[in-house]
Amino acid sequence: MEINSITLRQIKMDLLYPFTTSVGTEYDKDIILVEASASSGVSGWGESVSILEPIYNEETVQTNWHIMTDFLIPKLLAEPILHPDEVTDRFKGVRGNYNAKAALEGAIWDLYAKTKNISLAKAIGGVKDKIEVGVSVGIQDSAREMLKQIEGYLQEGYKRIKVKIKPGWDLNILKAIRREFPDIQLMADANCAYGPEDIDHLKALDDFKLMMIEQPFAHDDIIDHAKLQAALKTPICLDESIHSVEDARKAIELGSCKIINLKIGRVGGLTESKKIHDLCEKHQIPLWCGGMLEAGIGRAHNIAITSLSNFTLPGDTAPSAHYWKQDIIQPQVEMKDGYISVPEGPGIGYEPDLSRIQELTIKSKTFKN
């Protein structure tokens, strides 16, 4: 599979509603799209999940552009690629920068699946024809507003509700939710807002019958999470702490979690995602796919990875209309009765809307072989 060119496009999209977590509020999203074109004229597409500020991880849109342009793309164009699994080895000389690597690797996977005339889900070993959908609810101005949003999402058919928490917005809001909705599938995401000194406080979360508590401690911690998991009945889910199959292995051996949230961008791509999936399946650690406010191309990759067998919990892959007035793909990602169908067409199964992408493009650059 010889790649003739790679085009980067930076676009800006306005979110329908502000999204607030313990680390800040997002009103819009700058996104780098990757288009990898073969000599046959077929193109594969990927999407970087980085944001403008290094508040979720150390990467940003600007650093992704730099790393892709000056280091990763020259490695990709150096010689033909027989299979997308080779991309990880190509990038070994560049440490970290997982989001940048994943965006490029995702485009290669889409291109590979299209050249084989199979869906991306099938290319990576997916077995499902539809996936369960959960939704993430950001921190609101009041408990009343939170309850109103949850009620609306339940009426839309979402299978699981995730709420963002932080010190001062945790016990009372969870108590209010459970009083109103005693039996829904509910989880709490802390985005690293707590520390080991809060273990006794977090023990109180056991009272709310949560599916899991996501990443309460530091973004790079697995030791203190093991101590917390030993003190709690509620499963701990790790997110920011897992960047590789090695991180997952260590967390499992230490007992740091009982569930893992897998984000393709956070672990460097689909190849590493598959390795983490297989390890977790072997050790009976359930997976679900987290969201990073992706546009349609990144959302399509999330649908594909969620089709693997050990993604047994509803993910954050909500339909396009949950985030955007108009997405950048056709058709839009849609949900029916709490499920999204896994596309059967070649590659990601959605067509990039080139006119919409052009309208949103801030800058672009093409690299030719």
C-alpha positions in Angstrom: 0.0 0.0 0.0 1.9 3.0 -1.3 0.8 6.4 0.1 1.0 9.1 -2.5 0.2 12.0 -0.2 -0.9 13.0 3.2 -3.0 16.2 3.8 -3.5 17.8 7.2 -6.4 20.2 7.7 -7.1 22.2 10.9 -10.8 22.9 11.3 -12.8 24.7 14.0 -16.3 23.6 15.0 -18.7 25.2 17.5 -20.2 22.9 20.1 -24.0 23.0 20.4 -23.6 23.5 24.2 -20.6 24.3 26.5 -19.1 21.2 28.1 -17.7 21.6 31.6 -15.4 19.2 33.5 -13.2 19.6 36.6 -10.4 20.9 34.3 -12.3 23.5 32.3 -15.1 24.4 29.9 -15.1 23.9 26.1 -17.2 26.0 23.8 -15.7 24.9 20.5 -13.2 22.4 19.1 -10.1 22.8 16.9 -9.5 19.5 15.1 -6.8 18.2 12.8 -8.0 15.9 10.1 -5.7 13.6 8.3 -6.3 12.4 4.7 -3.9 9.7 3.4 -4.3 9.1 -0.4 -3.1 6.1 -2.3 -2.1 5.9 -6.0 -5.5 4.3 -6.7 -7.2 7.6 -5.8 -8.7 6.1 -2.6 -8.3 8.2 0.6 -8.3 7.2 4.3 -9.2 9.6 7.0 -8.2 10.1 10.6 -8.8 12.7 13.3 -6.7 14.1 16.1 -8.5 14.4 19.5 -6.1 17.0 20.9 -7.4 20.4 22.1 -5.8 23.8 22.2 -4.5 23.7 25.8 -2.5 20.9 27.5 -5.1 20.3 30.2 -6.2 16.7 29.5 -2.7 15.5 28.5 0.5 17.2 27.3 -0.5 17.3 23.6 -2.2 20.3 21.9 -3.4 21.0 18.3 -0.2 23.0 17.7 2.2 20.3 19.0 0.3 17.7 17.0 0.7 19.7 13.8 4.5 20.1 14.5 5.1 16.4 15.4 3.1 15.1 12.4 4.8 17.6 10.0 8.4 17.3 11.1 8.7 13.7 12.3 5.8 11.3 11.7 4.7 12.0 8.2 8.3 11.7 6.8 8.5 8.3 8.4 5.2 7.2 6.8 6.1 8.4 3.4 9.6 6.8 3.5 8.5 3.5 2.1 5.3 1.5 1.3 3.2 0.0 4.1 1.9 -3.5 3.8 -0.4 -3.4 6.9 -1.5 -0.7 9.3 0.1 -2.6 12.3 3.5 -1.5 10.8 2.8 2.1 11.6 3.4 1.7 15.3 6.9 0.4 14.5 7.5 3.3 12.1 6.8 5.7 14.9 8.9 4.0 17.6 11.7 6.7 17.4 9.2 9.4 18.5 8.3 9.2 22.2 4.8 10.0 23.4 2.6 12.2 21.2 -0.1 9.5 21.2 -2.8 11.7 19.7 -0.7 12.7 16.8 0.3 9.1 16.1 -3.3 7.8 16.4 -4.6 10.4 13.9 -2.1 9.3 11.2 -2.5 5.6 12.0 -6.3 5.9 11.9 -6.1 7.3 8.3 -3.9 4.4 7.3 -6.3 1.9 8.8 -9.3 3.5 7.0 -7.3 3.5 3.7 -6.3 -0.2 4.3 -9.9 -1.3 4.9 -11.1 0.6 1.8 -8.5 -1.0 -0.4 -9.6 -4.4 0.9 -13.3 -3.4 0.4 -14.2 -4.3 4.0 -15.4 -2.2 6.9 -12.9 -0.8 9.4 -14.7 -2.8 12.1 -14.1 -6.0 10.3 -10.5 -5.1 9.5 -9.7 -4.8 13.2 -11.7 -7.9 14.3 -15.0 -6.4 15.3 -17.9 -8.8 15.9 -20.9 -6.5 16.6 -23.5 -5.0 14.3 -24.5 -2.3 16.8 -23.1 -0.7 19.9 -24.7 0.5 23.1 -24.5 4.3 23.7 -24.0 6.2 26.9 -23.7 9.9 27.4 -21.5 12.2 29.4 -23.1 15.1 31.3 -20.8 18.0 32.2 -20.8 20.0 35.4 -24.0 22.2 35.5 -24.9 25.4 37.3 -27.3 23.6 39.5 -28.6 20.2 40.5 -31.9 21.1 39.0 -30.3 21.7 35.6 -28.3 18.4 35.9 -31.5 16.4 36.6 -33.3 18.0 33.7 -30.5 17.1 31.3 -30.4 13.5 32.6 -34.2 13.1 32.2 -33.9 14.3 28.6 -31.1 11.9 27.8 -33.0 9.0 29.3 -36.0 9.9 27.2 -33.7 9.8 24.1 -32.8 6.3 24.9 -29.2 6.5 26.3 -28.2 3.3 28.0 -25.9 4.8 30.6 -25.4 8.2 32.2 -21.9 9.5 33.2 -21.7 12.6 35.3 -18.6 14.7 35.9 -17.7 15.3 39.5 -15.2 17.3 41.5 -14.7 18.3 45.2 -17.8 20.2 46.2 -19.8 18.7 43.3 -20.0 15.1 44.1 -21.9 13.6 47.1 -24.9 16.1 47.0 -25.3 15.8 43.2 -25.1 12.0 43.2 -27.6 11.9 46.1 -30.0 14.1 44.1 -29.6 11.9 41.0 -30.2 8.7 42.9 -33.2 10.2 44.6 -34.7 11.1 41.2 -33.4 8.1 39.2 -32.7 5.2 41.6 -32.2 2.4 39.0 -30.4 4.0 36.0 -26.9 2.9 35.0 -24.8 5.7 36.5 -21.1 6.4 36.7 -19.0 9.3 38.0 -16.0 10.8 36.2 -13.5 12.8 38.3 -10.9 13.7 35.7 -8.1 13.5 38.3 -9.8 15.9 40.7 -9.0 14.1 43.9 -5.9 12.8 45.7 -5.0 10.0 48.2 -6.0 12.3 51.1 -9.6 12.0 49.8 -9.9 8.2 50.2 -12.2 8.4 53.2 -14.4 10.9 51.4 -14.6 8.8 48.2 -15.7 5.8 50.3 -19.0 7.5 50.6 -19.6 7.0 46.8 -20.2 3.3 47.5 -23.6 4.4 48.7 -24.8 5.4 45.2 -24.6 2.0 43.4 -22.3 3.4 40.7 -21.2 1.3 37.8 -17.7 2.8 38.3 -15.7 5.9 39.4 -13.5 7.1 36.6 -9.9 8.3 37.2 -10.3 10.0 40.6 -6.5 10.4 41.1 -3.6 11.8 39.1 -3.3 11.3 35.4 -0.1 9.3 35.7 -1.0 7.3 38.8 -1.6 3.6 39.3 -0.2 3.1 42.8 -2.7 5.2 44.8 -5.5 4.0 42.6 -4.7 0.4 43.8 -5.0 1.6 47.4 -8.3 3.3 46.6 -9.7 0.2 44.8 -8.9 -1.9 47.8 -10.9 0.5 50.0 -13.9 0.7 47.7 -16.7 -1.7 46.7 -17.3 0.4 43.6 -15.1 -0.4 40.6 -12.4 2.1 39.7 -12.1 2.8 36.0 -8.8 4.1 34.7 -8.6 6.6 31.8 -5.8 9.1 31.7 -3.4 6.6 33.4 -3.5 4.1 30.5 -1.3 5.0 27.4 -0.2 1.5 26.4 -0.7 -2.2 26.8 2.2 -2.1 29.3 0.3 0.5 31.4 -2.8 -1.7 31.3 -0.7 -4.8 32.3 0.8 -3.0 35.3 -2.6 -1.6 36.4 -4.2 -5.0 36.3 -1.4 -6.7 38.2 -1.5 -4.0 40.9 -5.3 -4.2 41.2 -5.5 -0.4 40.3 -8.8 -0.8 38.5 -11.6 -3.2 37.5 -12.6 -1.4 34.3 -10.6 0.5 31.7 -11.9 3.4 29.5 -10.1 3.0 26.2 -9.6 6.1 24.0 -7.9 5.5 20.6 -6.1 8.8 20.7 -4.8 8.4 24.2 -3.1 5.1 23.5 -1.6 6.0 20.1 -4.0 4.2 17.7 -6.0 1.2 16.8 -3.1 -1.3 16.8 -2.3 -0.5 20.5 -6.0 -0.4 21.2 -6.4 -4.0 19.9 -3.5 -5.1 22.2 -5.1 -3.5 25.2 -8.4 -5.1 24.3 -6.9 -8.6 24.1 -5.1 -8.2 27.4 -8.2 -7.0 29.2 -10.3 -9.7 27.7 -7.8 -12.3 29.0 -8.0 -10.9 32.5 -11.8 -10.3 32.4 -11.4 -6.5 32.7 -14.4 -4.9 30.9 -13.7 -2.1 28.4 -15.7 0.9 27.1 -14.8 3.6 24.6 -14.5 7.1 26.0 -15.1 10.3 24.0 -13.1 13.4 23.3 -15.7 15.5 21.7 -14.9 14.0 18.3 -16.3 15.1 15.0 -17.7 12.5 12.7 -14.4 10.9 11.5 -13.1 10.3 15.0 -16.6 9.1 16.1 -16.6 6.6 13.2 -13.2 5.2 14.5 -14.7 4.9 18.0 -17.7 3.0 16.6 -15.3 0.5 14.9 -13.2 -0.2 18.0 -16.4 -0.6 20.1 -17.4 -3.4 17.8 -14.7 -5.6 19.4 -16.0 -8.3 21.8 -14.7 -7.1 25.1 -16.3 -3.6 24.8 -19.1 -4.8 27.1 -20.1 -1.4 28.6 -21.9 1.5 26.9 -19.4 4.1 25.7 -19.5 7.9 25.1 -20.0 7.6 21.4 -23.1 9.7 21.2 -24.7 10.6 17.8 -23.5 13.7 15.8 -26.5 15.7 16.8 -25.6 15.6 20.5 -22.6 17.8 19.8 -22.8 19.5 16.4 -25.4 21.4 14.4 -23.8 19.9 11.3 -21.1 17.2 11.3 -18.4 16.7 8.8 -19.5 13.3 7.5 -22.5 11.9 5.5 -24.6 10.4 6.7 -24.5 11.8 10.3 -24.0 9.3 13.1 -27.5 8.5 14.4 -28.8 6.6 17.4 -31.9 4.4 17.6 -33.2 3.0 20.9 -29.8 3.6 22.6 -27.8 1.9 19.9 -25.6 3.0 16.9 -25.3 0.6 14.0 -21.8 -0.4 13.0 -21.3 0.6 9.3 -20.9 -2.3 6.9 -19.4 -0.2 4.0 -15.7 0.0 3.2 -13.5 1.8 5.8 -15.1 3.9 8.4 -18.4 3.6 6.5 -19.1 7.4 6.4 -18.1 9.8 3.6 -16.3 13.0 4.6 -18.3 16.0 3.7 -15.6 17.8 1.7 -17.6 21.0 1.2 -18.3 21.3 4.9 -14.7 20.5 5.8 -13.5 23.2 3.4 -15.9 25.7 5.0 -14.4 25.0 8.4 -10.7 24.8 7.4 -8.4 27.2 9.1 -5.2 25.9 7.4 -4.0 22.9 5.5 -0.8 21.4 4.1 -0.2 18.5 1.8 2.9 16.2 1.8 3.7 14.3 -1.3 5.7 11.1 -1.6 
